[in-house]
Amino acid sequence: MRVLIVDDDRDGADSLVTLLVAAGHDVRVEVSARAGTEVVATWKPEVALLDIGLPDGGAYLVASRVRAELATRTARLVALTEWGQQEDRHRSAEAGFDHYLVKPVDPLHLRVLLNSVASGAHATGGSAPKG
C-alpha cells in the first residue's frame, strides 16, 4: 500500500519508514502539514499517519482537506500522538480520523491495522485495531 507519514519528529518517522518498507509498503514522509496535504492530493495514499502534534493544528488541517476532496476521502487516516486522553481521541474522531495510535507506535498494532485496511475492513476511533 501507499502510506504517507506526516511527522516533524524525523527519528520517529524514520522508525516507521523502516518498519513499513520492510513490510513491503511504498512510503513517503513529510514534516509539515502543507507538504503532507500536497502529497495526499497528488500521490493519493491508502493510509496517512498524521502526527497530531504538528504545529498550528496541522494534522487536523490535513484531515479536513483529505475528507473534503472526493479523490482522497477514502484514505484511512491514523492519528499519531503522545497523548492518550479521551478528549484527544474524541477530537481526532470528529476531525475524520479512522484510527488513533499513541506513540511509540506498537509495531504489531500498526501491522494489524494496515492488514485490516488492505483487506477492506474499516473500524473507526480505536486506539488499536481489533483482532
C-alpha positions, 0 to 999 in steps of 0.5 A, a space after each residue: 500500500 501507499 502510506 504517507 507519514 506526516 511527522 516533524 519528529 524525523 527519528 520517529 518517522 524514520 522508525 516507521 519508514 523502516 518498519 513499513 518498507 520492510 513490510 513491503 509498503 511504498 512510503 513517503 514522509 513529510 514534516 509539515 502539514 502543507 507538504 503532507 496535504 500536497 502529497 495526499 492530493 497528488 500521490 493519493 495514499 491508502 493510509 496517512 499517519 498524521 502526527 497530531 502534534 504538528 504545529 498550528 493544528 496541522 494534522 487536523 488541517 490535513 484531515 479536513 482537506 483529505 475528507 473534503 476532496 472526493 479523490 482522497 476521502 477514502 484514505 484511512 487516516 491514523 492519528 499519531 500522538 503522545 497523548 492518550 486522553 479521551 478528549 484527544 481521541 474524541 477530537 481526532 474522531 470528529 476531525 475524520 480520523 479512522 484510527 488513533 495510535 499513541 506513540 511509540 507506535 506498537 509495531 504489531 498494532 500498526 501491522 494489524 491495522 494496515 492488514 485490516 485496511 488492505 483487506 477492506 475492513 474499516 473500524 473507526 476511533 480505536 486506539 488499536 485495531 481489533 483482532 
